[in-house]
Amino acid sequence: TARGCVLLACDGIHSGIRRHMLRNTNDPYHYCGQDALWGKTTVQEGSNLDRELKRIAKDHNMEDGHVSIMTLGSHKRPGYFFTTEVAPLEHAWVMGVPCKNPPDANDSDDLTRRGGVRLTGKAKDEEIDNVLTPEHSSLIRSIMSQSEDITRAGLFDRENLSAPYTDGLVALLGDAAHPQSPMMGQGANMAICDGYVAATRIAAAIQKSNADPEKDNNITAHLRHAIEEYNCQQRRKENNK
């Protein structure tokens, strides 16, 4: 059995703690109108893909030989593709595509895939054919098709931006409180800020309680006040703007 003075819930967009806190509140997800596909590709040394990536590195004076590529769509065909070398001969990539209907697969609790669906074999090849057009470069197709599997997931945040982040001695952090679509790493950055602010306020509350002659009676009150301060309006404004 684990015991603690407060509960900090950083269990993601499908947070069970949030679901319990807001059990009497309508708290639907909000689909952002786009899906993301991502995967990892191992580049075979000496292959056509390897030679093309090395050519790009040489032409653009990438001295270390590590290639990152980003392309943006047009007004008629919005979207993006980004790939970067995360290890020798290994690329991690992501592609964003507009979509009107959210996928049911995001009901999954597989956090490593953000609730998305894993595609392999024929299903993977069909998905790549569906999202790529003749306007996409052959390099993008080569990187995507050589992945062992790909994930497709809808991007969601929350409809209810006024929901509280706290309840007594319980606080929601990161995507559990204010889920973001995974653009520019905002979700991770904001979760780190949440953790820092909550930890700083809790530490100050414990320190204040230790200096209080009646600390046995007041520590809960100090902690409750610290959690309430974490839920301040300024933080909510910055997180939801």
C-alpha positions in Angstrom: 0.0 0.0 0.0 1.3 3.4 -1.0 0.7 6.4 1.3 1.2 10.1 0.5 0.1 13.5 1.5 -1.3 14.5 -1.9 -2.2 12.9 -5.2 -0.7 14.4 -8.4 -2.4 12.8 -11.4 -0.3 12.8 -14.6 -2.0 9.9 -16.3 -2.6 11.5 -19.6 -5.6 12.5 -21.7 -7.5 9.3 -20.7 -6.9 10.1 -17.0 -8.9 7.9 -14.7 -8.4 10.4 -11.9 -10.0 13.2 -14.0 -12.8 10.9 -14.9 -13.5 10.3 -11.2 -13.1 14.0 -10.3 -15.6 15.1 -13.0 -17.9 12.0 -12.8 -20.9 14.3 -12.5 -19.8 16.7 -15.3 -20.0 16.4 -19.1 -16.4 16.3 -20.1 -16.1 15.2 -23.8 -12.9 15.1 -25.9 -12.5 17.6 -28.7 -11.2 16.4 -32.0 -8.7 18.8 -33.5 -9.5 17.9 -37.1 -6.3 16.0 -37.9 -4.7 12.7 -37.6 -1.0 11.9 -37.1 0.9 8.9 -38.5 4.3 8.1 -37.1 6.9 5.3 -37.1 10.6 4.5 -37.1 12.5 3.5 -40.1 15.8 1.5 -40.1 17.8 2.6 -43.2 19.8 -0.1 -44.8 23.4 0.9 -45.3 24.2 1.3 -49.0 20.5 1.3 -50.0 19.0 4.0 -52.3 17.4 5.7 -49.3 20.8 5.7 -47.5 22.5 7.3 -50.5 19.8 9.9 -50.9 20.0 10.9 -47.3 23.8 11.2 -47.5 23.4 13.3 -50.6 21.1 15.7 -48.8 23.5 15.9 -45.9 26.4 16.8 -48.2 24.4 19.3 -50.3 23.2 21.2 -47.3 26.6 21.1 -45.4 25.3 18.9 -42.5 28.7 18.2 -41.1 27.7 15.5 -38.7 25.8 13.7 -41.5 22.6 13.5 -39.4 19.6 14.6 -41.5 16.3 16.2 -40.4 13.7 17.0 -43.0 10.5 18.9 -42.7 7.9 19.6 -45.5 4.7 21.6 -45.3 1.6 21.1 -47.4 -0.2 23.7 -49.4 -3.5 25.6 -49.0 -5.3 23.0 -51.1 -3.5 20.0 -49.4 -2.6 21.0 -45.8 -0.4 18.8 -43.7 3.2 18.2 -42.8 6.0 15.6 -42.7 9.0 15.6 -40.3 11.8 13.1 -40.0 15.0 13.1 -38.0 17.8 10.7 -37.3 17.5 9.5 -33.7 20.3 6.9 -33.9 22.8 5.8 -36.6 20.7 4.7 -39.6 17.4 5.1 -37.7 14.8 7.7 -38.5 11.8 8.7 -36.4 9.1 10.4 -38.5 5.6 11.9 -38.2 3.0 13.0 -40.7 0.0 15.1 -40.1 -3.1 14.9 -42.3 -6.5 16.7 -42.1 -9.5 14.5 -41.3 -13.1 15.3 -40.6 -14.0 12.2 -38.6 -12.1 11.1 -35.4 -10.9 7.5 -35.4 -12.5 5.1 -32.9 -9.1 3.7 -32.2 -8.3 6.6 -29.9 -10.5 4.9 -27.2 -7.5 2.6 -26.6 -5.5 3.0 -23.4 -2.2 2.3 -25.2 -0.3 5.5 -24.1 2.8 4.7 -26.2 0.6 5.1 -29.3 -1.6 7.9 -27.8 -4.6 5.6 -28.1 -3.9 5.0 -31.8 -4.0 1.9 -34.0 -0.9 0.0 -35.1 -0.8 -0.8 -38.8 1.4 -3.5 -40.4 1.7 -5.4 -43.7 -1.0 -4.7 -46.2 -2.9 -2.4 -43.9 0.2 -0.2 -43.6 0.8 -0.1 -47.3 -2.9 0.8 -48.0 -2.7 3.6 -45.4 0.4 5.1 -47.0 -1.2 5.0 -50.4 -4.3 6.8 -49.0 -2.4 9.7 -47.5 0.3 10.2 -50.1 -0.3 11.9 -53.4 1.9 12.4 -56.5 2.9 15.7 -55.0 4.7 14.0 -52.2 8.4 13.2 -52.9 9.5 9.7 -53.4 11.8 10.2 -50.3 8.8 10.5 -48.0 7.2 7.4 -49.4 10.5 5.5 -49.1 10.9 6.5 -45.4 7.3 5.6 -44.5 7.1 2.3 -46.4 10.3 1.0 -44.9 9.0 1.2 -41.3 8.1 -2.1 -39.8 4.8 -0.6 -38.6 3.1 2.7 -38.3 0.7 4.2 -35.9 -2.3 6.4 -36.8 -4.1 8.4 -34.1 -6.5 11.3 -34.0 -5.3 14.5 -32.2 -7.6 15.5 -29.4 -7.8 18.1 -26.6 -10.9 18.8 -24.3 -14.1 20.6 -25.0 -14.4 21.8 -21.3 -11.7 24.3 -20.7 -13.3 25.5 -17.4 -13.0 22.2 -15.6 -11.0 22.4 -12.3 -7.5 21.0 -12.1 -7.9 20.3 -8.4 -10.2 18.7 -5.9 -9.1 18.8 -2.2 -5.7 17.2 -2.1 -5.8 15.9 -5.7 -4.3 17.8 -8.6 -4.3 17.1 -12.4 -1.0 17.6 -14.3 -0.2 17.7 -18.0 -2.6 16.2 -20.4 -4.8 15.0 -17.6 -5.5 18.7 -16.9 -5.2 20.4 -20.3 -4.4 18.0 -23.1 -2.7 19.6 -26.2 -2.3 18.3 -29.7 1.4 17.2 -29.9 2.6 20.2 -31.9 5.9 21.8 -30.9 6.2 19.8 -27.7 3.7 22.1 -25.9 2.2 19.2 -23.9 5.5 18.0 -22.6 6.7 21.5 -21.7 3.5 22.4 -19.9 3.5 19.1 -18.0 7.0 19.9 -16.8 5.9 23.3 -15.7 2.9 21.8 -13.9 5.2 19.4 -12.0 7.6 22.2 -11.0 4.8 24.5 -9.8 3.0 21.8 -7.9 6.2 20.4 -6.3 7.4 23.9 -5.3 4.1 24.8 -3.7 3.9 21.5 -1.9 7.4 21.7 -0.6 6.8 25.3 0.7 3.6 24.1 2.4 5.4 21.2 4.2 8.2 23.6 5.2 5.7 26.1 6.6 3.9 23.3 8.4 7.2 22.0 10.0 7.7 25.5 11.4 4.2 25.6 12.9 4.0 24.5 16.5 0.6 23.0 15.7 1.8 21.3 12.5 0.0 18.0 13.2 -3.3 19.9 13.0 -2.3 22.3 10.2 -0.3 20.3 7.6 -3.5 19.2 5.7 -4.7 22.8 5.6 -1.3 24.0 4.3 -1.3 21.4 1.6 -4.9 22.1 0.6 -4.0 25.8 0.2 -0.9 24.9 -1.9 -3.0 22.7 -4.2 -5.6 25.5 -4.5 -2.8 28.0 -5.4 -1.7 25.6 -8.2 -5.1 25.9 -9.7 -4.8 29.8 -9.9 -6.6 31.7 -12.7 -3.3 32.9 -14.3 -2.1 29.4 -14.8 -5.4 28.3 -16.3 -5.3 31.3 -18.7 -1.8 30.5 -19.9 -2.6 26.8 -20.4 -5.9 27.3 -22.3 -5.2 30.3 -24.5 
